[in-house]
Amino acid sequence: MIKRLREIDARKAEIRSSIETNENLTDEAIKGIDAELTTLATEERGILTKMDILERAKGGNIGNLTPVPQATGFVGQGGLSAGEYDQAEARKTKEYRSAFFKMLQAGKDRLTHEERSLLERGNAIGNGRNLVELRYTSGSGSAGAAIPQITLDQVVQKMLIVSAVYPFISKYNLKGNLKVPYENVFIDAAWTAESTLVSSNPGDALGSLTLAAYDLIKTVQVSRVVEQLSVDAFEAYIVDKLFRKLMTAIENAVLNGTGSANNQPTGILNAVTWTGSNTYTYGKAGATLSSLTYDSFTGAKGLLPAPYHPSAYWVMSSNTLYSGVCAIKDAMGRPIFLENAQWGLGVANGQTPDYTGNTVVGRILGNPVIMSPFIPDGTILLADLRFYHFNLSVDILIEKSYEVGFLSNDVWYKGWLLADGGVSQQEAFVKVINHA
């Protein structure tokens, strides 16, 4: 299934390039493109839906398929209000999806009263928390609308498939600022004599990682020919063109984000305080990839506390892996890197999708290896990536503008989201670097 998804992505990229480089397409050609994109989008959605069902079936989480009654009041302690529940349900409908993409293609003035009402239902709500969502209204000054849940699910699944680090981190979708507690100081258990009062251990303490919300924006310029596509084809085009760039930015931020000073998440390489206790330096001054040795990896693994070993991953660039690591052998002449024969298939037991396995290219000293283009050549991480936390605090918003591309007869689309990320337990991360 993963192989077919990549073939579909490749074909859509070819079609997109054709549209962008040929502004004089005939009506017949546009209809042909529309038909093919619609077919590809339908097939892709079917594959992703099947993968999602298989994944849920793997854990026995198909759930109750009977209709959920309309919520009244709060749903459980700290749950959604009736208004928030109704908003979420509206975004799940096919009618909302149709109205949303019709608004993007033809503008608000072309919407029917029912379509306007549905978009308002899915967006115009003051939720009484940290953020007030008033994206779409009937007024001309409306900002836009949150993307449909159907489309968001497709975006998230593509993110899991095409990203390297993202599938392994801790992910949230909670509105407003998020505080993630973690163990900071914890006094060990003590043996105590019978009938002796037990100390309350006042030294025990929890720390917390506070995630804020920073803007991530991407704009793309496309030909107005795209506006003549069907809803399915248009959705496929926008997801591929716009969201792939947002996904790339998130993946980069997880590793290299520079934090609040630059209004972005703090990436692993900048969030951890690197010292001699969590940094292994290989080679002599001016060392290159050829200076990597077997000892570089045993030394790095020795720096990582044992409790983190079972869930730790090696993260490196493709150049580091194939130009440096693959040449290393142990004392018996065996390669240190053992390639994963199933890499890229993304399927476990022949049927169940495995997003994390899709990016594992092999193992070193028993731990999985993943490649990311956003980690510098010569730098290697050994980390339990669960201790990097990423929160998407507001659902993705799309807007469009004719004004910027007026002279070129193009239209600009803007994708926008609010998110933040950071590290909770710094001891779960070790870095391998060359001698400067």
Secondary structure as UniProt FT lines:
FT   HELIX           2..21
FT   HELIX           27..58
FT   TURN            59..60
FT   TURN            77..78
FT   HELIX           82..91
FT   HELIX           94..106
FT   HELIX           108..110
FT   HELIX           113..123
FT   TURN            140..141
FT   STRAND          145..146
FT   HELIX           149..162
FT   HELIX           166..168
FT   STRAND          170..172
FT   STRAND          178..185
FT   TURN            194..195
FT   TURN            202..203
FT   STRAND          205..211
FT   STRAND          214..223
FT   HELIX           224..228
FT   HELIX           231..238
FT   HELIX           239..243
FT   HELIX           244..256
FT   HELIX           260..262
FT   HELIX           268..271
FT   TURN            276..278
FT   STRAND          279..282
FT   TURN            285..286
FT   HELIX           289..291
FT   HELIX           294..303
FT   HELIX           306..311
FT   STRAND          313..316
FT   HELIX           318..323
FT   HELIX           325..327
FT   TURN            331..332
FT   STRAND          337..339
FT   TURN            341..345
FT   STRAND          347..348
FT   TURN            349..351
FT   STRAND          352..353
FT   TURN            355..356
FT   HELIX           357..359
FT   STRAND          360..364
FT   TURN            365..366
FT   STRAND          367..371
FT   TURN            373..374
FT   TURN            377..378
FT   STRAND          380..383
FT   HELIX           385..387
FT   STRAND          388..401
FT   TURN            404..409
FT   STRAND          410..423
FT   HELIX           426..428
FT   STRAND          429..434
//
